Amino acid sequence: MTHALTFDPTSLEPEAGAPAPDRLISGAPKFRTWNFEETEGGIYAGIWEATPGKWRIVYDEWEYFHILSGISIVTEDGGAETHLKAGDSMILRPGFKGTWEVIETTRKDYVIRV
């Protein structure tokens, strides 16, 4: 076993997904997720991509992400919009509730701690 891991989306097939129907606000967004790391301790790391649309998000987990491409807007309930583009990073903490809106297909890498 190696102790280093690269994020190479050509090395595995992505998982397909979409927002739960009861969370969808607009559009018909589709997700692709390349989950490269999943540990017993509840750590996940990989690449996620979404096509345009808007949906509600609720976080029970902690997530750090870095936008690789695209444009999105994350808005916390009762808070200001955060416009995200390639090069931007963000942390969403447990208890975050709001919306994610993809303006241009967005790809991010992420690390999640459950």
ZATOR-528822 format. One line per 4 residues: for each residue x, y, z of C-alpha. Coordinates in nm, 4 decimals, padded with zeros to 6 digits. Layout:
# ZATOR-528822
X,Y,Z; ...
//
This chain:
# ZATOR-528822
00.0000,00.0000,00.0000; 00.1245,00.3456,-00.0875; 00.0951,00.6378,00.1526; 00.0390,00.8949,-00.1232
-00.2653,00.9401,-00.3447; -00.3214,01.1539,-00.6513; -00.6613,01.2711,-00.7738; -00.6731,01.1348,-01.1285
-01.0319,01.1264,-01.2619; -00.9221,00.8988,-01.5478; -00.8304,00.6296,-01.2945; -01.1887,00.5374,-01.1983
-01.5470,00.5733,-01.3139; -01.7423,00.8560,-01.1529; -02.0559,00.7967,-00.9511; -02.3606,00.9688,-01.1012
-02.6045,01.1624,-00.8886; -02.8434,01.4544,-00.8568; -03.0040,01.6553,-00.5772; -03.2870,01.4837,-00.3927
-03.6157,01.5854,-00.5602; -03.7411,01.7568,-00.2419; -03.4288,01.9783,-00.2363; -03.4327,02.0846,-00.6012
-03.5150,02.4523,-00.6550; -03.4426,02.5012,-01.0262; -03.2847,02.3358,-01.3282; -03.1941,01.9720,-01.3685
-02.8433,01.9488,-01.2208; -02.6458,01.6281,-01.2552; -02.3510,01.5285,-01.0378; -02.0393,01.3259,-01.1051
-01.8216,01.2228,-00.8105; -01.4800,01.0597,-00.8124; -01.4285,00.9485,-00.4504; -01.0598,00.8587,-00.4212
-01.0370,00.8176,-00.0444; -01.2782,00.6766,00.2111; -01.1465,00.5843,00.5542; -01.3073,00.4042,00.8457
-01.2663,00.7226,01.0481; -01.5111,00.9076,00.8248; -01.2757,01.0944,00.5916; -01.3662,01.1279,00.2237
-01.1647,01.2993,-00.0494; -01.2144,01.3350,-00.4214; -01.3517,01.5431,-00.7043; -01.7147,01.6489,-00.7513
-01.8765,01.8103,-01.0540; -02.2258,01.9554,-01.1057; -02.4120,02.0983,-01.4029; -02.6255,02.4154,-01.3727
-02.9157,02.4286,-01.1317; -03.0007,02.5253,-00.7743; -03.0832,02.3121,-00.4705; -03.0958,02.3219,-00.0915
-02.7970,02.1928,00.1048; -02.7792,02.0817,00.4674; -02.4439,01.9826,00.6172; -02.4025,01.7426,00.9083
-02.0377,01.6972,00.8106; -01.7353,01.9307,00.7817; -01.6107,01.9950,00.4268; -01.3184,02.1833,00.2775
-01.3279,02.2344,-00.0989; -01.1359,02.4120,-00.3716; -01.3059,02.5176,-00.6957; -01.1187,02.3813,-00.9985
-01.3482,02.5230,-01.2677; -01.6876,02.6835,-01.3191; -01.8945,02.9343,-01.1272; -02.1259,02.8674,-00.8309
-02.3039,03.0642,-00.5611; -02.3356,02.9253,-00.2077; -02.5802,03.1066,00.0204; -02.6314,03.0359,00.3886
-02.9887,03.0773,00.5133; -03.0150,03.4360,00.6364; -02.6657,03.5190,00.5060; -02.4951,03.6731,00.2084
-02.4191,03.4989,-00.1209; -02.0655,03.3660,-00.1680; -01.9665,03.3706,-00.5349; -01.7157,03.0969,-00.6155
-01.4902,03.0580,-00.9205; -01.1765,02.8627,-01.0107; -00.9130,02.9135,-00.7422; -01.1573,02.9834,-00.4568
-01.1729,02.7684,-00.1430; -01.4336,02.7356,00.1284; -01.5167,02.5392,00.4430; -01.8751,02.4395,00.5230
-01.9212,02.3400,00.8867; -02.1750,02.1049,01.0425; -02.5067,02.2837,01.0759; -02.4709,02.4830,00.7524
-02.8069,02.5208,00.5774; -02.8668,02.7090,00.2561; -02.8469,02.6749,-00.1206; -02.5922,02.5803,-00.3836
-02.6449,02.7293,-00.7291; -02.4281,02.6247,-01.0222; -02.4123,02.9008,-01.2825; -02.1502,02.7300,-01.5030
-02.0672,02.3608,-01.4648; -01.8523,02.3493,-01.1516; -01.5799,02.1064,-01.0533; -01.4223,02.1037,-00.7076
-01.1892,01.8840,-00.5102; -01.2958,01.8137,-00.1529; -01.2099,01.6655,00.1822; -01.5016,01.5726,00.4068
-01.4901,01.4704,00.7723; -01.8075,01.3036,00.8966
//
